[in-house]
Amino acid sequence: MSVSALMGKQVAELQQTVSLSLMKSQMATQTAHATVMMEQLTASTPAPHPFKGGTVDVKA
C-alpha cells in the first residue's frame, strides 16, 4: 500500500469518527431540549376560570 493511499484511508476514518461524534452530540442536545420542553408543558399554569356575569361593561 502506498503512503498516499494509507493517508487517504486514515483521513476517511477520521472523518467518519468526527461525523459520528458530532451526531451523538447533536442527539444529546436535542434530547435535553425535548426534556425541558416536556417539563414546561406539564408545568403550565391553568387559565383563570371566567365568572359569568360578575361585572357588566356599559358604554354609551
Backbone as JSON Lines, residues from 0, in Angstrom:
{"i":0,"aa":"M","n":[0.84,-1.17,0.0],"ca":[0.0,0.0,0.0],"c":[0.89,1.24,0.0]}
{"i":1,"aa":"S","n":[0.53,2.19,-0.79],"ca":[1.33,3.4,-0.85],"c":[0.98,4.32,0.33]}
{"i":2,"aa":"V","n":[1.87,5.26,0.56],"ca":[1.69,6.19,1.67],"c":[0.44,7.04,1.45]}
{"i":3,"aa":"S","n":[0.22,7.49,0.23],"ca":[-0.95,8.35,-0.03],"c":[-2.25,7.57,0.15]}
{"i":4,"aa":"A","n":[-2.27,6.31,-0.23],"ca":[-3.48,5.5,-0.04],"c":[-3.75,5.28,1.44]}
{"i":5,"aa":"L","n":[-2.68,5.04,2.2],"ca":[-2.81,4.85,3.64],"c":[-3.31,6.13,4.32]}
{"i":6,"aa":"M","n":[-2.77,7.26,3.9],"ca":[-3.21,8.55,4.46],"c":[-4.67,8.82,4.11]}
{"i":7,"aa":"G","n":[-5.05,8.5,2.88],"ca":[-6.45,8.69,2.46],"c":[-7.4,7.85,3.29]}
{"i":8,"aa":"K","n":[-7.0,6.62,3.57],"ca":[-7.82,5.73,4.39],"c":[-7.96,6.29,5.81]}
{"i":9,"aa":"Q","n":[-6.86,6.78,6.37],"ca":[-6.9,7.33,7.72],"c":[-7.76,8.6,7.79]}
{"i":10,"aa":"V","n":[-7.68,9.42,6.76],"ca":[-8.5,10.63,6.72],"c":[-9.98,10.26,6.64]}
{"i":11,"aa":"A","n":[-10.32,9.26,5.84],"ca":[-11.71,8.83,5.73],"c":[-12.22,8.29,7.07]}
{"i":12,"aa":"E","n":[-11.39,7.53,7.76],"ca":[-11.78,7.0,9.07],"c":[-11.96,8.14,10.08]}
{"i":13,"aa":"L","n":[-11.08,9.12,10.03],"ca":[-11.18,10.26,10.93],"c":[-12.45,11.06,10.65]}
{"i":14,"aa":"Q","n":[-12.77,11.26,9.38],"ca":[-13.99,11.99,9.03],"c":[-15.23,11.27,9.55]}
{"i":15,"aa":"Q","n":[-15.23,9.94,9.43],"ca":[-16.37,9.17,9.9],"c":[-16.48,9.26,11.43]}
{"i":16,"aa":"T","n":[-15.35,9.18,12.11],"ca":[-15.35,9.26,13.57],"c":[-15.86,10.62,14.04]}
{"i":17,"aa":"V","n":[-15.38,11.68,13.41],"ca":[-15.81,13.03,13.78],"c":[-17.3,13.21,13.48]}
{"i":18,"aa":"S","n":[-17.75,12.69,12.35],"ca":[-19.16,12.79,11.99],"c":[-20.05,12.09,13.01]}
{"i":19,"aa":"L","n":[-19.67,10.89,13.42],"ca":[-20.45,10.16,14.41],"c":[-20.44,10.87,15.76]}
{"i":20,"aa":"S","n":[-19.3,11.41,16.13],"ca":[-19.2,12.14,17.4],"c":[-20.1,13.37,17.39]}
{"i":21,"aa":"L","n":[-20.1,14.11,16.29],"ca":[-20.94,15.29,16.16],"c":[-22.42,14.92,16.2]}
{"i":22,"aa":"M","n":[-22.77,13.82,15.53],"ca":[-24.16,13.37,15.52],"c":[-24.61,12.99,16.93]}
{"i":23,"aa":"K","n":[-23.76,12.3,17.68],"ca":[-24.11,11.92,19.05],"c":[-24.29,13.16,19.92]}
{"i":24,"aa":"S","n":[-23.44,14.15,19.72],"ca":[-23.54,15.39,20.48],"c":[-24.85,16.11,20.16]}
{"i":25,"aa":"Q","n":[-25.21,16.18,18.89],"ca":[-26.46,16.83,18.49],"c":[-27.67,16.09,19.04]}
{"i":26,"aa":"M","n":[-27.62,14.76,19.04],"ca":[-28.73,13.98,19.57],"c":[-28.89,14.22,21.07]}
{"i":27,"aa":"A","n":[-27.78,14.32,21.79],"ca":[-27.84,14.58,23.23],"c":[-28.43,15.96,23.49]}
{"i":28,"aa":"T","n":[-28.04,16.94,22.69],"ca":[-28.57,18.3,22.85],"c":[-30.07,18.33,22.56]}
{"i":29,"aa":"Q","n":[-30.49,17.66,21.5],"ca":[-31.91,17.63,21.16],"c":[-32.73,16.91,22.22]}
{"i":30,"aa":"T","n":[-32.16,15.85,22.79],"ca":[-32.85,15.13,23.86],"c":[-33.02,16.03,25.08]}
{"i":31,"aa":"A","n":[-31.99,16.79,25.41],"ca":[-32.08,17.71,26.55],"c":[-33.13,18.78,26.3]}
{"i":32,"aa":"H","n":[-33.17,19.32,25.09],"ca":[-34.17,20.34,24.76],"c":[-35.58,19.76,24.81]}
{"i":33,"aa":"A","n":[-35.75,18.54,24.32],"ca":[-37.07,17.9,24.36],"c":[-37.51,17.65,25.79]}
{"i":34,"aa":"T","n":[-36.58,17.26,26.64],"ca":[-36.91,17.03,28.05],"c":[-37.37,18.32,28.72]}
{"i":35,"aa":"V","n":[-36.66,19.41,28.47],"ca":[-37.04,20.71,29.04],"c":[-38.4,21.13,28.52]}
{"i":36,"aa":"M","n":[-38.65,20.93,27.23],"ca":[-39.93,21.32,26.65],"c":[-41.08,20.51,27.27]}
{"i":37,"aa":"M","n":[-40.88,19.21,27.46],"ca":[-41.91,18.38,28.07],"c":[-42.19,18.8,29.51]}
{"i":38,"aa":"E","n":[-41.14,19.17,30.25],"ca":[-41.33,19.64,31.62],"c":[-42.1,20.96,31.65]}
{"i":39,"aa":"Q","n":[-41.82,21.83,30.68],"ca":[-42.53,23.1,30.63],"c":[-44.0,22.9,30.27]}
{"i":40,"aa":"L","n":[-44.29,21.93,29.43],"ca":[-45.68,21.68,29.05],"c":[-46.49,21.16,30.23]}
{"i":41,"aa":"T","n":[-45.89,20.3,31.03],"ca":[-46.61,19.74,32.17],"c":[-46.71,20.73,33.32]}
{"i":42,"aa":"A","n":[-45.83,21.72,33.37],"ca":[-45.82,22.69,34.47],"c":[-46.56,23.97,34.12]}
{"i":43,"aa":"S","n":[-47.35,23.96,33.07],"ca":[-48.04,25.19,32.68],"c":[-49.14,25.52,33.68]}
{"i":44,"aa":"T","n":[-49.36,26.8,33.88],"ca":[-50.39,27.24,34.82],"c":[-51.73,27.28,34.1]}
{"i":45,"aa":"P","n":[-52.78,26.83,34.76],"ca":[-54.09,26.85,34.11],"c":[-54.62,28.28,33.99]}
{"i":46,"aa":"A","n":[-55.44,28.49,33.0],"ca":[-56.06,29.8,32.8],"c":[-57.09,30.04,33.9]}
{"i":47,"aa":"P","n":[-57.25,31.28,34.33],"ca":[-58.26,31.55,35.37],"c":[-59.66,31.29,34.83]}
{"i":48,"aa":"H","n":[-60.5,30.77,35.71],"ca":[-61.87,30.46,35.32],"c":[-62.68,31.75,35.19]}
{"i":49,"aa":"P","n":[-63.34,31.92,34.06],"ca":[-64.15,33.14,33.91],"c":[-65.45,33.0,34.7]}
{"i":50,"aa":"F","n":[-65.81,34.05,35.41],"ca":[-67.06,34.06,36.16],"c":[-68.11,34.8,35.36]}
{"i":51,"aa":"K","n":[-69.13,34.09,34.98],"ca":[-70.17,34.65,34.12],"c":[-71.02,35.65,34.91]}
{"i":52,"aa":"G","n":[-71.14,36.84,34.38],"ca":[-72.0,37.85,34.98],"c":[-71.42,38.55,36.19]}
{"i":53,"aa":"G","n":[-70.13,38.43,36.4],"ca":[-69.54,39.09,37.56],"c":[-69.55,40.59,37.43]}
{"i":54,"aa":"T","n":[-69.25,41.1,36.26],"ca":[-69.27,42.54,36.0],"c":[-69.86,42.79,34.63]}
{"i":55,"aa":"V","n":[-70.45,43.96,34.47],"ca":[-71.04,44.33,33.19],"c":[-70.41,45.65,32.75]}
{"i":56,"aa":"D","n":[-69.85,45.68,31.55],"ca":[-69.29,46.91,31.0],"c":[-70.35,47.57,30.12]}
{"i":57,"aa":"V","n":[-70.66,48.8,30.44],"ca":[-71.67,49.52,29.66],"c":[-71.04,50.81,29.18]}
{"i":58,"aa":"K","n":[-71.07,51.03,27.85],"ca":[-70.56,52.27,27.27],"c":[-71.68,52.91,26.47]}
{"i":59,"aa":"A","n":[-71.81,54.22,26.61],"ca":[-72.87,54.94,25.91],"c":[-72.43,55.3,24.52]}
